[in-house]
Every structure is written in structure tokens, then in C-alpha cells.
Amino acid sequence: MAGQVPFFLTGANAKIKVNGVTLAFVSNLSYNVDVPHFAPKVLGVYEGDTLEPLGYSIRGQFSVIRYLEGSKKTAGEGTVRNVDNSGNGLGSWTVNRDEEMDTLARTLGSPGDDRAWQNLDPSSFANGTSFDIEVHQKIKNILSPAFRLRGVRITGVQGTLSKKEVYGQTFSFQAQYFDDDSLIADPSGQGQL
């Protein structure tokens, strides 16, 4: 229908924030929330008495069409618009790349400043850094939250570069919680966050 604005969330009207930074050129994002169950049986009964959840895990991946640090400056300011000159690689997914400002942001509790790059730096694995992935729907310059993956850690990356294609990376991740526009996941058990 001509002139109608679609109200469904699509890749074309989605805005993806990773670690508090709007990430340019995300070509896909997928996740799977898995809650395995067990059906305890009672002697003499074939069906399970109840269905008991055994766990909660979230895995997913997303691909990024990469542009390198300095690309905007190299191509010329007027040529490339709406992208950051620091590129869109893992090392640029932080709100404050300057160490002094980073310390200030951590002190003030700024969300999305957990230094995502540490997820692929073996010297930083013990630090346990994690971040959030937020997806918003943008319609007529209004952003509406769609879903969020909290406590995300990168578990792998795969790069692809071929002669007639753009350079891309696919990041695999695990997360602690999944929230959407109708659900906020709370921690289970006692003494949790």
C-alpha cells in the first residue's frame, strides 16, 4: 500500500546498539533462548508428572559488514556520512575509547562501557567483561525498544574476505538474559544480581 508506513520490526527499520554504541552495517542478528525441561515420572504412570526447567541459556550471532578505522578520513568527509571514523570493529564498540574518560564512565555507572574488545583478548579473559545488545525500531524518527540481550560475551568471530565481496565478520555470543517489549527477565535463585 503506497504511502503506508509498516509497523512491523524489520532489518530496514531496526537500530542495533552493541555495548551502548549504534553499530553500523549489521547485516543480520539471530539468537536462541533455550530452556531444557525434564518430565519426572511416577511408578505406574507413563506421562510425566510435571515439566521441570533444568536451565536457561542464550546463544546467537550477528554479522557486520566491516569498514576500517580511518576509512571516513581516507575517503573524504563528504563521501562517507553517518559513520564514525574509528571504524566498526570490536575495538570500537565502546562509548569512551579514551582511558581517562573510560574510568570516569565506569565510576558514574555509564551503561555500555565494559570494553567489548576484551572478549577476544586472551590477556583480558579473566576480567569477565560483558555488555548488552539492544534492538530498537525506528519509525518516523521515533525509537521504540524491541528487545535486549543482557550480559553478552563474544565467544567467537569468523571473518570472510573474497575477491568480489565486502569484508565481513560474524560474531558468535552467549548472553545471560533476554528481555523484549513485553518481558523483563529477572535472575533466579537467592543472592543473585
C-alpha positions as CSV (number, residue, x, y, z in Angstrom):
1,M,0.0,0.0,0.0
2,A,1.5,3.2,-1.2
3,G,2.2,5.9,1.5
4,Q,1.7,3.5,4.4
5,V,4.5,3.1,7.0
6,P,5.0,-0.5,8.0
7,F,4.7,-1.0,11.8
8,F,6.5,-4.4,11.8
9,L,10.1,-4.6,13.0
10,T,12.3,-5.3,10.1
11,G,16.0,-5.1,9.4
12,A,15.4,-1.9,7.4
13,N,13.8,0.0,10.4
14,A,15.9,-1.6,13.2
15,K,18.7,0.3,15.0
16,I,21.1,-2.0,16.8
17,K,23.2,-0.9,19.8
18,V,26.1,-3.0,20.9
19,N,27.8,-2.0,24.2
20,G,25.9,1.3,24.1
21,V,27.2,2.2,20.5
22,T,25.0,2.2,17.5
23,L,26.6,-0.4,15.3
24,A,26.7,0.4,11.6
25,F,26.2,-2.2,8.9
26,V,24.9,-5.1,10.9
27,S,23.6,-7.5,8.2
28,N,21.8,-10.0,10.5
29,L,21.2,-10.8,14.1
30,S,19.9,-14.1,15.4
31,Y,19.5,-15.6,18.9
32,N,18.1,-18.7,20.5
33,V,16.8,-18.8,24.1
34,D,16.9,-22.5,25.3
35,V,15.1,-23.7,28.4
36,P,15.6,-27.5,28.6
37,H,13.0,-29.4,30.6
38,F,12.7,-32.8,32.3
39,A,9.5,-34.7,32.9
40,P,9.8,-36.7,36.2
41,K,7.8,-39.9,36.1
42,V,5.9,-41.7,38.8
43,L,5.9,-45.5,39.0
44,G,3.0,-46.9,37.1
45,V,2.3,-43.7,35.1
46,Y,3.5,-43.2,31.5
47,E,3.3,-39.5,31.2
48,G,5.4,-37.0,33.2
49,D,4.0,-35.7,36.5
50,T,5.3,-32.1,35.7
51,L,7.7,-30.4,33.4
52,E,10.7,-29.0,35.3
53,P,13.0,-26.5,33.8
54,L,16.7,-27.5,34.0
55,G,18.5,-24.5,32.7
56,Y,18.4,-21.2,30.8
57,S,20.9,-20.4,28.0
58,I,21.1,-17.9,25.2
59,R,23.3,-18.2,22.1
60,G,23.3,-16.2,19.0
61,Q,25.3,-14.5,16.3
62,F,25.4,-11.3,14.2
63,S,27.3,-10.3,11.1
64,V,28.9,-6.9,10.4
65,I,29.9,-5.6,7.1
66,R,33.2,-4.1,8.2
67,Y,34.7,-0.7,7.5
68,L,38.1,0.1,8.9
69,E,39.4,2.7,11.3
70,G,40.2,5.9,9.3
71,S,38.0,5.0,6.3
72,K,36.0,8.1,6.7
73,K,39.0,10.3,6.7
74,T,40.6,8.4,3.8
75,A,37.5,8.6,1.6
76,G,36.8,12.2,2.5
77,E,34.3,13.7,4.9
78,G,31.7,14.4,2.2
79,T,31.9,10.9,0.7
80,V,31.0,8.8,3.8
81,R,28.2,10.0,6.1
82,N,26.7,8.8,9.3
83,V,29.7,6.6,10.3
84,D,32.3,7.0,12.9
85,N,35.9,7.4,11.8
86,S,37.0,4.8,14.4
87,G,35.5,2.0,12.2
88,N,33.0,-0.6,13.3
89,G,35.3,-3.4,14.6
90,L,35.2,-4.9,18.0
91,G,37.7,-2.4,19.4
92,S,35.4,0.5,18.6
93,W,32.3,-0.9,20.5
94,T,32.9,1.3,23.5
95,V,31.3,4.6,24.4
96,N,34.6,6.2,25.6
97,R,37.8,4.9,23.9
98,D,39.9,7.3,25.9
99,E,41.1,5.6,29.1
100,E,40.6,8.6,31.4
101,M,37.0,9.0,30.2
102,D,36.5,5.3,30.4
103,T,37.4,5.4,34.1
104,L,35.1,8.3,34.6
105,A,32.2,6.4,32.8
106,R,32.8,3.3,35.0
107,T,32.7,5.4,38.1
108,L,29.5,7.1,37.1
109,G,27.9,3.8,36.1
110,S,27.5,4.6,32.4
111,P,25.9,1.7,30.6
112,G,27.7,0.0,27.8
113,D,31.3,0.8,28.7
114,D,32.6,-2.7,29.5
115,R,35.2,-2.8,26.8
116,A,33.9,-5.4,24.5
117,W,37.3,-5.9,22.8
118,Q,38.4,-7.8,25.9
119,N,36.2,-10.7,24.8
120,L,38.8,-11.6,22.2
121,D,42.0,-10.5,24.0
122,P,43.4,-13.6,25.9
123,S,45.1,-11.3,28.4
124,S,41.7,-9.9,29.5
125,F,39.6,-13.1,29.6
126,A,39.7,-13.2,33.4
127,N,38.2,-9.7,33.7
128,G,34.8,-11.2,32.8
129,T,33.6,-8.2,30.7
130,S,30.1,-8.3,29.3
131,F,27.8,-5.9,27.5
132,D,24.3,-5.5,26.2
133,I,22.8,-5.8,22.7
134,E,19.8,-3.6,22.2
135,V,17.5,-3.5,19.2
136,H,15.2,-0.6,18.7
137,Q,12.6,0.0,16.0
138,K,12.8,3.4,14.2
139,I,9.6,4.7,12.6
140,K,9.4,8.4,11.7
141,N,12.4,9.3,13.8
142,I,10.9,7.7,17.0
143,L,12.9,4.9,18.6
144,S,10.9,2.1,20.4
145,P,12.7,-0.6,22.3
146,A,12.2,-4.0,20.7
147,F,14.4,-6.4,22.6
148,R,17.6,-6.6,24.6
149,L,20.2,-9.3,25.3
150,R,21.9,-8.6,28.6
151,G,25.3,-9.9,29.9
152,V,26.6,-10.7,26.4
153,R,30.1,-12.2,25.8
154,I,31.6,-12.8,22.4
155,T,32.5,-16.4,22.1
156,G,33.9,-16.4,18.6
157,V,34.4,-14.5,15.4
158,Q,34.7,-15.6,11.8
159,G,35.9,-13.3,9.1
160,T,35.2,-13.6,5.4
161,L,37.1,-11.8,2.6
162,S,36.8,-12.8,-1.0
163,K,37.7,-11.1,-4.2
164,K,34.3,-9.7,-5.3
165,E,32.7,-9.3,-1.8
166,V,33.0,-6.8,1.0
167,Y,34.9,-7.8,4.2
168,G,32.6,-9.1,6.9
169,Q,32.8,-10.7,10.3
170,T,30.3,-12.9,12.1
171,F,30.4,-12.8,15.9
172,S,29.0,-15.6,18.0
173,F,27.9,-14.8,21.5
174,Q,26.3,-16.1,24.7
175,A,24.1,-13.9,26.9
176,Q,22.7,-14.2,30.4
177,Y,19.2,-12.7,29.9
178,F,16.7,-11.9,27.2
179,D,14.2,-9.0,27.5
180,D,11.7,-7.8,25.0
181,D,9.0,-5.1,24.9
182,S,6.7,-7.4,27.0
183,L,9.1,-9.2,29.2
184,I,12.0,-8.3,31.6
185,A,13.9,-11.4,32.7
186,D,14.7,-11.5,36.4
187,P,17.5,-13.5,38.0
188,S,16.6,-16.9,39.5
189,G,17.7,-18.2,42.9
190,Q,18.8,-16.4,46.1
191,G,21.6,-13.9,46.3
192,Q,21.7,-13.2,42.6
193,L,22.2,-9.8,40.9
